[in-house]
Amino acid sequence: MNKKVTTNPSDSPFPSPLLLVTANLKGSEPNIITVALAGILSANPPTAYIAVHPDRYSNQLLKESMEYVINIPSQSIVRTADACGVVSGRDVNKFKTLGLTPISASYVNPPLIDECPVNIECKVKEIINYGSHDIFVGEILMTHCNEDVLNANGRPDVNKIDPYAFILGEYRKIGKSIGFYGFSSKK
């Protein structure tokens, strides 16, 4: 039997996706925030969430606009993604400063980030304050994928997207496939 020890609950090695979220108000410059507290809440209706600290500039933008775009960066822009979380959009236009390209979304005002191979447009349905962060629950309106990250069946290919996770203060690669849903019951 393994010997278990306890650690600080905030030091959990729970992997989180590293995301770049765009938000803005009509007529204002779009902002980008780096988010690691995020995920999918429901498949039907398709629903995602992001958690943003109330002190962050984007929190105000999200509350006023009630929409956002989740942009999934590939490992090739990890340095840029990190930089988006180090400076505030109150002081810096991150698109211009970091050389990122905004593209108009189909249903929401915040732009997609061209350099990210996957972009997910969301409309905020609920805001829940939970401890240190506000949870922005968003209905997924549209998902955009670069054509070159799709497989032969037209589905997103994780290896081509090349996403990564945030764990214990570090960015970590997501490894190769070790199974698929239901493989344990296949003969």
HELIX and SHEET records of a PDB file:
HELIX    1   1 PRO A    9  ASP A   11  5                                   3    
HELIX    2   2 TYR A   57  SER A   65  1                                   9    
HELIX    3   3 GLN A   75  ILE A   77  5                                   3    
HELIX    4   4 VAL A   78  VAL A   86  1                                   9    
HELIX    5   5 LYS A   94  LEU A   98  1                                   5    
HELIX    6   6 GLU A  147  VAL A  149  5                                   3    
HELIX    7   7 VAL A  158  ILE A  161  1                                   4    
HELIX    8   8 PHE A  183  SER A  185  5                                   3    
SHEET    1   A 3 SER A  16  PRO A  17  0                                        
SHEET    2   A 3 TYR A 164  ILE A 167 -1                                        
SHEET    3   A 3 GLU A 170  LYS A 173 -1                                        
SHEET    1   B 7 ASN A  31  VAL A  35  0                                        
SHEET    2   B 7 LEU A  19  ALA A  23 -1                                        
SHEET    3   B 7 GLU A  67  ILE A  72 -1                                        
SHEET    4   B 7 VAL A 118  TYR A 130 -1                                        
SHEET    5   B 7 HIS A 133  CYS A 145 -1                                        
SHEET    6   B 7 PRO A  46  VAL A  52 -1                                        
SHEET    7   B 7 ALA A  38  ALA A  43 -1                                        
SHEET    1   C 2 PRO A 102  ILE A 103  0                                        
SHEET    2   C 2 LEU A 112  ILE A 113 -1                                        
END                                                                             
